[in-house]
Amino acid sequence: MSGTGARPYKDLRRSTRVPIRVRIEVQSTGLSCDGETIVVNLHGALVKTSSQLELGAGINVHVQLTGKAAAARVVFASRQSALEVGIALDHPQNIWGVSLPPADWTEEGER
C-alpha cells in the first residue's frame, strides 16, 4: 500500500461505531415503518426495519428515545437480511442518544 495514498481499512470509517439498540421510525415516499439500530456513528447507522427499504432511497429517521429526526439515505443493503440496511445521515449528528460519544464524534459547527 505504500506510495498509493491508501489508508488501512480501520481508518476508512469517518467516526467510531457504537453498538446500541434504539427504536426508530423511518419515513420515505409512500412508506412508514418501525425499526431498531444495531450500530450507530456520527454519520449514520446499521438498522433493521419492519419493511424493506430501497438502496439509494431518501428517508427521514426519527429516534424515539431522543425525539430527534434527521434526513438520510440508504447506502447499504444486506445480502443476508432484506430488512437490514445501512443509512448515511445528510448531516453528521448524534441523534441516537449516545450520552458519552467517542472523541471523534465532533459535530460540524462545534469545532
C-alpha positions as CSV (number, residue, x, y, z in Angstrom):
1,M,0.0,0.0,0.0
2,S,3.0,2.3,0.2
3,G,3.1,5.1,-2.4
4,T,-0.6,4.9,-3.3
5,G,-2.0,7.1,-0.5
6,A,-4.3,4.3,0.5
7,R,-5.2,4.1,4.2
8,P,-5.6,0.9,6.3
9,Y,-9.2,-0.3,6.4
10,K,-9.8,0.7,10.0
11,D,-9.2,4.3,9.1
12,L,-11.9,4.4,6.4
13,R,-14.7,5.0,8.9
14,R,-15.5,8.6,9.3
15,S,-16.4,8.2,13.0
16,T,-16.3,5.4,15.6
17,R,-19.2,2.9,15.5
18,V,-21.1,2.3,18.8
19,P,-23.3,-0.8,19.2
20,I,-26.6,0.4,20.6
21,R,-30.2,-0.7,20.1
22,V,-32.5,2.3,19.8
23,R,-36.1,2.3,18.5
24,I,-36.6,4.4,15.3
25,E,-39.3,5.3,12.9
26,V,-38.5,5.6,9.2
27,Q,-40.4,7.5,6.6
28,S,-39.9,7.6,2.9
29,T,-42.2,8.4,0.0
30,G,-45.3,6.2,0.4
31,L,-43.7,4.2,3.3
32,S,-43.6,4.4,7.1
33,C,-42.1,1.7,9.3
34,D,-40.6,0.9,12.6
35,G,-37.1,-0.2,13.2
36,E,-34.1,-0.5,15.5
37,T,-30.5,0.5,15.3
38,I,-27.8,-2.2,15.5
39,V,-24.7,0.0,15.3
40,V,-24.5,3.8,15.1
41,N,-22.0,6.5,14.4
42,L,-22.0,10.3,13.9
43,H,-22.5,9.8,10.1
44,G,-25.2,7.1,10.1
45,A,-26.2,3.6,11.3
46,L,-26.9,0.0,10.5
47,V,-30.6,-0.6,11.1
48,K,-33.2,-3.3,11.0
49,T,-36.6,-2.2,9.8
50,S,-40.1,-3.8,9.6
51,S,-40.3,-3.0,5.9
52,Q,-37.7,-3.3,3.1
53,L,-36.0,-0.1,2.1
54,E,-34.6,0.5,-1.4
55,L,-30.9,1.2,-1.9
56,G,-30.4,4.9,-2.6
57,A,-33.8,5.9,-1.2
58,G,-34.0,9.2,0.7
59,I,-35.5,8.7,4.1
60,N,-36.3,10.6,7.3
61,V,-35.3,8.9,10.6
62,H,-37.0,9.7,13.9
63,V,-35.4,8.4,17.1
64,Q,-38.0,7.6,19.7
65,L,-35.6,7.9,22.7
66,T,-34.4,11.4,21.9
67,G,-37.2,12.8,19.8
68,K,-34.7,13.9,17.2
69,A,-35.1,13.4,13.5
70,A,-32.8,13.6,10.5
71,A,-32.8,13.2,6.8
72,A,-30.7,10.3,5.5
73,R,-30.3,7.9,2.6
74,V,-30.0,4.1,2.3
75,V,-26.4,3.4,1.3
76,F,-26.1,-0.4,2.0
77,A,-28.4,-3.3,1.7
78,S,-27.6,-6.6,3.5
79,R,-27.5,-9.7,1.3
80,Q,-28.2,-11.9,4.4
81,S,-31.3,-9.9,5.6
82,A,-33.5,-7.8,3.3
83,L,-34.6,-5.8,6.3
84,E,-31.1,-4.8,7.4
85,V,-29.7,-1.6,5.8
86,G,-27.0,1.0,6.3
87,I,-28.0,4.6,6.3
88,A,-26.0,7.8,5.9
89,L,-27.2,10.9,7.6
90,D,-27.3,14.0,5.3
91,H,-25.5,16.0,8.1
92,P,-23.3,14.3,10.8
93,Q,-25.0,14.4,14.2
94,N,-25.7,12.4,17.3
95,I,-29.4,11.9,17.1
96,W,-29.1,8.5,18.7
97,G,-28.8,9.5,22.3
98,V,-25.3,8.3,22.9
99,S,-24.5,10.2,26.1
100,L,-20.8,9.6,26.2
101,P,-19.8,9.8,22.5
102,P,-16.4,8.8,21.2
103,A,-13.8,11.7,20.9
104,D,-14.2,11.7,17.0
105,W,-17.9,12.5,17.2
106,T,-17.3,16.2,17.0
107,E,-20.2,17.6,15.0
108,E,-19.6,20.2,12.4
109,G,-20.1,23.6,13.9
110,E,-18.8,22.5,17.4
111,R,-15.1,22.6,16.3
